Amino acid sequence: RSATVAPGVGVATHFGSSKSASGAAALVACVAAVVGLAAQVAGPRLSRRRGRSLASRVGAAAEGAANRGSAASSGVVLRLGTRGSPLALAQAYETKRRLAEAFPELAHDGSVEIKVISTTGDERLDVPLATVGGKGLFTRELDVALLNKEVDFCVHSTKDVPTALVPGTELCTMLPREDTRDVIISPQGITRFEDFPAGSVIGTASLRRQAQIYAKNPGVRCINFRGNVQTRLRKLRDGEVDATLLAYAGLRRMGMEEHATQVLDWDQMLPAIAQGAISFQCTSDDQATLKYLRPLSHQPTFDAVTCERAFLASLDGNCKTPIAGQAEVSKSGELRFQGLVASPDGGRVLRVSRVGRVEEAAEIGRDAGGELRREAGEAFFQEMQAYVQEVQAANTRPAKPTK
């Protein structure tokens, strides 16, 4: 059986490099023949499940090859995968613009194709992220498209990307980072959490924001509040909440800065890991794509985000954990980092800071995370995870005090 399947895989690879749509079409016919031959050779020994699995694997290779052949025949050089939210599309078009400016062959309108891919995180807006899987909800479908060769690379808001990437892929590029701070949006013009009256309702799906809000004002109530920027602003306008928070970077990228009531400095609200950073993910062996992407990378942003993601990974952080962290690189090459981990009710907030050489970015992040893990103790993280599930993340006001 394996000897029969191998030629099919080889054929898929061969036609996948073809530049013609006819070559891709020929591949599909060839694959059908391969699957039929495999079934004849295996005979009754090939179970129905194995037959379906064989057809699925070879069919996926054929589809990827056909996608590449079709794209090449239409003049497309790169296929960019993105979510479909207004912010994600703004980032995709910024990417397309930067590629056109850097490479003449990508300057004509059809050379970079934007493929919108709906993710589970975009569709499940009725529940907190923590209860339906965390960060990976915004990237899983993009990962599948990348591995199936439906796209050549994906554009991400890096704060949504899990620290453990799909094997064989990498974050190869970070664009110059936007302002990383959060903003308060309050129709009443309130600019500090401490000034919100008791019982005020603040909409946020972020445990990081929730914990820091409660640490400053335990009298307010945080409720689950998801959706794209426009949806959240509409809900706020309709009176569903008294205030909400958004990333300043997203507002700036869409030219909506006027909605911000107050931009929050790090001591008021430490931002999320990798907030404000746009990254590109591609397969590590795709040199044809990497030659376009790597030259666009901004090294200070790459170094800062590397430090932050190493900190997050050392704490095993995700959307179920109130973790924040920010690094910045000075002109002299010095890297400064601040991080925190907190209980969801804000009853306990642990902070750490580091200064070091930019060449040691990942080590600095790991070391800072290790310090907080030792200081908090493993029981803290175990109790926090159990508690988050109990209160359904940011959906209700925690009532149980943290020990």
N, C-alpha and C positions, 0 to 999 in steps of 0.2 A: 504493500500500500504506500509506504513512504517513497519508494522509487517512482511510483506513478505520480505522486503529488509534486515532487521536486521539480520536474520540467515545467509544470504550470507556474510555480513561483518564479522560476527563471524567466519564463516568457513575460510574466507581469513586469519584472524588473526591466527587461529589454524594451518593451513597448512603453513603459512609463517614461523612458527618456526620449521617446519619439516626439517630434514637434508637430505631427500632423494628426488631425482628427480622424482620418481614415485609418491610421495605425492603431489608434485607441479602439476604433470600432472593430477592427480585425482582432484585437486582443479579446474583446468580449466574446466573439464567436469561438475563438480558440479556447477560452476558459470553459465555455459550455461543453466543448468536446472533451477537455481534460476531466471535468467532473463526471461526464458520462463514462469515460474510459475507466476512471477510478472505481466507479460503482460496479462495472462489469468484472474488473479484476478481483475486487473484494468479494463479490457475490453475496451469498447469504450471511457471510461472516461480518459484513458491514452493517451495523445496527442503524436504525433510522436516525438516532441522535447523532451518530458519527457522520452519517451522510449529510445531515443538515449542517453539522459543524464544518465539514470539508467544503461544502458549497459556499458557506458563509465566508470562510477564510479566503478562498480563492476569489470569490465574488468581490470581496472588499478590495483585494489587490487590483482586480480588473476595473472597479469603479474609480479607484484612485488614479490609475493610469489613464482612464478615459477622461477624467477631470483635467489632468495635465495636458492631454492632447488637445482637448477642446479649447482650453485657455490659450495654449500656444497658437492655435490656428486663428484666434480672434485678436492677436496682438497683445495679449496680457502677459506682462513680464513677472509680476508678483501678485499673489492673491492674499489679501489681508483679512484675517478673521477678527470679528469684534462683536460685542453685545450690541443690542439695538436701542439702548437708552439715549436720550439727547446728549448726555455728557460723553458716553462711550463713542458716539458718532462724531462729536466734536474732536475727540482725541484721535479718532481714525483719520479724519480729514486733515488734522494738523500733521499727522504722520505722513500722509500722502503729499502734503505740501513740502515737508522737509526733504522727502526723497526726491521730489521733482527738482528742488533747488540744488541738491547735491549731485544728481546724476542726469545728464542730458537725455539719456535713453528712457528715463522715467518721466519726462516732462509732458509728453502728450497725454491727454485725458484718460485714454483707455489702458495705459500701461500698468497701472496699479488698480486692481479690482477690489472693492470693499464688499465682503461677504458678511451679512448680518446673521448671527447665530443666537437663537434664543436659549437662555440658560434657566435651570431650575430656580436659581435665586431671583430671576426676573419675574418668574411666573408665580412663585409662592410668596405673595406679599402679605398674606393674612396671618402669618405666624412669625415669631422671632427667629432670627438666623440660628441661634443656639439650639433650637428644638428641631431643626431640619437639616443639620449637618455642618453649619459654619461656613468658613471661607470658600471651600471647594465648590459650593453651590454656584458660584459665579464663573467657574473655569472648567468644569467637567466636560461640558459639551464642546467647548473650544479645544480641550485636549484631544477629544475623539476626532474632531475635524482635522487637527494637526497631524495626528498619527495616521489617519486614513488618507492623507495627502489631498484633502479637499481644500486646504489653505496652505500657504507657504510659511506664514508666521501669524501670531496673534498679538493684538495690542491690548494691554491690561492697565487698569489702575492697580499699581503694584500692591497696595494695601489689601486687595482682594485675593492675592495669590498665595496659596499655601506654601509653607517653607519647604515641604517635600514635593519636588516637582515630579512629573511623570518621567520615568527612566528614559534616557535617550534624548531629553529636551533640556534646554537651558534658557535662562534669562540673559540674553546676549547684549542687550542695549538698554540704557536708561537715558531718557531725554532730560534736558536741563529741568531741574525741579521747580515747581511753582511754590508760592507761599504755603507753608505746611500747616498753618494755624486753623483752628476752628472758629466759627462765629456763632454768636447768639442772634436769633431772629425773634424779636418780641414786639408785637403790635403796640404794647404799652410803653415801649422804649426802655425797658429794664436792661441794664448792662452788666449786672453782677448777680451771680446765683444767690448770694447772701441776701439780696434785696427782694427776692420773690416772696410774696405772702404765703403763709402756711396754707397747704391745700392746693397750691398752684399746680397745674398739670403741664409737664414738659414732655414732649414727644421725642423719643429716641429709641432706636433698636440696638444701640451700641452699649454693651456692658461697660466698656472703658469710660464712655461719657457718663453713664448712669452712676458708676461708683464715685467719680470725681465730683459730680453734682451733689450726691448725698453726703459726701464728706464735708461739703461746704454748707449745705442746707438740708438737713434731714426732714424738714417739714414739708417739702414738696413731694409730688408723686410723678414718677417716670412711667410712661406707658409705651408699649410697642408702637412704632411709628415708622413705617417703611414705604418705599416707593422712590421714584426718581425725584430730582430736585423740584420739577414743576408740580408733581403730585403732592409732595410735602407742603409746598407753599400754598397750594389750593386748600388742603386740609386745615392748615393754619388760618387761612383767610375765612374758612367756614366755621371757625370756632371750635374745632375738635380738640385743640390744645391751646394753652396760653403762650407757649413758646416752643421753639425747637432749635436744634443745632445742625449746622452743615459745615463741610470742609470749605474753607475760603477758596482753595484751588479750583474746585468745581464751579463756584460762582464766577470766578475770574475767567475761566476758560469759555464760559458761555455769555460773558458780558453782562452778568447779573449782580454785580457787586453792590448795587444800590439797595438790595434786600437785607444786607447785613446791618444789624443794629449795633453790634460791637464785635471787633476782632479780638480774640482772646490770646494773650501771651501765654508762654509755656507754663508759668507759675500758676495761671488760672485754670488752664486745661491743657495737659500734655497731649500732643496729637498721637494718632495711631502710627504704628510701625509702617514706614514707607508711604505715608500720606503725601499727596502732591506729586508723586513720581509716576511717570508713564514708562512702562517697560515693554520690550518685545520678547516674545518667546518663540523659539524655533527648534527644529531638531538639530542636534549637535553635529551631525554629519552632512548637513545641507550647505555645502560651501558656496553654491550658486546664490543662495539667499543671504548667507552671512556676509558675503562681500559687499552687499548693499546696507546691511543693518549695523554692523559693528562700527563703521566710520561715524555714525550719528551719535554714538554714546558719549555722554558727558561724565568724565571720570570722577569729579567731586561728588556728583549725585550717586554714581555707582558705588563709590567707597562708603558714603554715608548709609545708603540703603543696605549694603553688605553687612555693616556693623549692626544695624537695627534688626535685620532678619536673623543674624546669628544670635542676638539676644533673645528674640522671640523663640527660636528653635530650642535654645537651651532651657527655656521654661515650658516647652511643649505647648506653646500658645496657639489659640484659635479664637473664634468668635464666642466660645464658651468661657473665656477667661478675660477678666478686666486687666489688660496689659497695655502699657503705652511706652513709647520710646522714640527719641529723636537724636540724631547725630548731625553735626555740621562740620565742614572742613574749612579751615582758615586758609588764607592765601599763602601762608608759610608752610602749609602741609600738616598742621596740627589738627587732630580730630577730637572733638568734644562730644560727649554722649551723656544723656539723661534718660533714666528709665524708671518705671514704677510698676508695681503689681498691687492689686487691691481686692478686698472682698466686695461682692456685688452691692452690699448695703452701705459701702463707704466707711464701715466701722474700723477698718484697718487698711492703712495705705503705707506701703514700704517703697522707699526711693533709693536710687543708686546713681552715682555719676562717675565718669571716667574721662581722663585726658591721655592721649597717646599719639603715636605716629600713625599717619594714614595707612602706611604699609601693613599695619597690624589691625586693620579695621575689624576683621572677623574675630580675631583673638580678643579684642577689647569687648566686643559684644558678648561673646561666650563667657568671658570672665565676669562681666557685670551680671549676667543672668545667673551664673553659678553662685555669686554672692547672695543675690536675693533668694534663690532657692534654699540655700543653707540657713539664711536668716529667718525665713518664713517657716521652714520645716515641711516635710512631705505631707504631714497631716493637714496642713493649711490648704494645700492644693487639692487633696482628696475631698476634704469637707466642702471646699468651694465648688468643685465640680458637681457634687451631690446636691448642694444647695441650689445651684443654678438650675438644675433639672427640676427641683421641687417648686421653684417660683416661676418656672417657664421663662427664664432669662429676663429680658427687660419688660416683660408683659405686665407685671404687677409690682407694687411697692413691697420690697422685702420687709417683713415684720419680725423675723427672727434675728436676734442680736448675734454678732460674730464673736466668738470667744477669743 
